[in-house]
Amino acid sequence: MQLIVMFITTFLGGWIFPWWWPAVPAYVLGFWRSRTGTTAFLMGFFGTAGSWAMLAGWLNARNHGLLAMRIADLMKLPAPWLLLVLTGATGGLIGALSGWSGHAMGKWFRGINPKPIP
């Protein structure tokens, strides 16, 4: 369920908000709903990576792959589809780290396994 909510909020928000938008729902869902740091990390990664790759693929199809081909040449990539994979991985990393930090803050805020300040 978290993955679906993450995917939808990232995909719809990608049309309106700036590039860092996936960090917000990933952080909130990690803080509010995840039980472990691993699930928060994976939920943020796959939800954001899937939506960014889908959005990049859709925009790539709209311009018949011309922009992806030129940027792939500029970045010395062997194929333009690798640019879509890198876009998804970059977005996934943003979502994953945000979800994990939201989970860590939620644990600290709720007092689960608090660490004393020296």
C-alpha positions as CSV (number, residue, x, y, z in Angstrom):
1,M,0.0,0.0,0.0
2,Q,2.8,2.4,0.9
3,L,4.5,1.7,-2.5
4,I,1.3,2.6,-4.4
5,V,0.8,5.8,-2.4
6,M,4.4,6.7,-2.9
7,F,4.2,6.0,-6.7
8,I,1.0,8.0,-7.2
9,T,2.0,11.0,-5.1
10,T,5.4,11.2,-6.8
11,F,4.0,10.8,-10.3
12,L,1.2,13.4,-9.8
13,G,3.4,15.8,-7.9
14,G,6.1,15.5,-10.6
15,W,3.9,17.6,-12.9
16,I,3.5,20.5,-10.4
17,F,6.4,20.5,-7.9
18,P,10.2,20.8,-8.3
19,W,12.6,17.8,-8.7
20,W,13.0,17.3,-4.9
21,W,9.2,16.7,-4.5
22,P,9.6,12.9,-4.0
23,A,11.6,13.5,-0.8
24,V,8.5,14.9,0.9
25,P,6.0,12.0,0.5
26,A,8.9,9.5,1.1
27,Y,9.8,11.2,4.3
28,V,6.2,11.5,5.5
29,L,5.4,7.8,4.7
30,G,8.7,6.7,6.3
31,F,7.9,8.7,9.4
32,W,4.3,7.7,9.6
33,R,3.9,4.2,8.3
34,S,7.1,2.1,7.9
35,R,7.9,-0.5,10.5
36,T,11.6,-1.0,9.6
37,G,14.3,1.1,7.9
38,T,14.6,-1.4,5.1
39,T,11.0,-1.2,4.1
40,A,11.1,2.6,4.3
41,F,14.3,2.6,2.1
42,L,12.8,0.1,-0.5
43,M,9.4,1.8,-0.5
44,G,11.0,5.2,-1.3
45,F,13.4,3.7,-3.9
46,F,10.9,1.7,-5.9
47,G,8.0,4.2,-5.6
48,T,10.2,7.1,-6.8
49,A,12.3,5.2,-9.3
50,G,9.2,3.7,-11.0
51,S,7.4,7.0,-11.3
52,W,10.4,8.9,-12.5
53,A,11.3,6.3,-15.1
54,M,7.7,6.2,-16.3
55,L,7.4,9.9,-16.5
56,A,10.8,10.1,-18.3
57,G,9.7,7.4,-20.7
58,W,6.4,9.1,-21.4
59,L,8.2,12.4,-22.1
60,N,10.7,10.6,-24.2
61,A,8.0,9.0,-26.3
62,R,6.3,12.4,-26.8
63,N,9.4,13.8,-28.5
64,H,10.2,10.5,-30.3
65,G,13.4,10.0,-28.3
66,L,15.3,13.0,-29.8
67,L,16.2,14.6,-26.5
68,A,17.2,11.3,-24.9
69,M,19.4,10.4,-27.9
70,R,21.2,13.8,-27.8
71,I,21.7,13.7,-24.0
72,A,22.9,10.1,-24.2
73,D,25.5,11.2,-26.9
74,L,26.5,14.1,-24.7
75,M,27.0,11.7,-21.7
76,K,28.7,9.1,-23.8
77,L,26.1,6.5,-23.1
78,P,25.8,3.6,-25.5
79,A,22.0,3.6,-25.7
80,P,19.4,6.3,-25.0
81,W,17.3,3.9,-22.8
82,L,20.1,3.9,-20.3
83,L,19.3,7.6,-19.7
84,L,15.9,6.5,-18.5
85,V,17.4,3.9,-16.2
86,L,19.8,6.5,-14.8
87,T,16.9,8.9,-14.3
88,G,14.9,6.3,-12.4
89,A,17.9,5.4,-10.3
90,T,18.6,9.0,-9.4
91,G,15.0,9.6,-8.3
92,G,15.0,6.3,-6.5
93,L,18.0,7.3,-4.5
94,I,16.3,10.6,-3.5
95,G,13.2,8.7,-2.4
96,A,15.1,6.0,-0.6
97,L,17.2,8.2,1.5
98,S,14.2,10.4,2.3
99,G,12.1,7.4,3.4
100,W,14.9,6.0,5.5
101,S,15.6,9.3,7.2
102,G,11.8,9.7,7.8
103,H,11.7,6.3,9.5
104,A,14.8,7.2,11.6
105,M,13.2,10.5,12.7
106,G,9.9,8.7,13.5
107,K,11.8,6.1,15.7
108,W,13.6,8.9,17.5
109,F,10.4,11.0,17.9
110,R,8.4,8.0,19.3
111,G,11.2,7.1,21.7
112,I,11.9,3.7,20.2
113,N,15.5,2.8,20.9
114,P,16.6,6.4,21.8
115,K,20.3,7.1,21.9
116,P,21.6,9.2,24.7
117,I,23.4,12.4,23.8
118,P,26.9,12.4,25.2
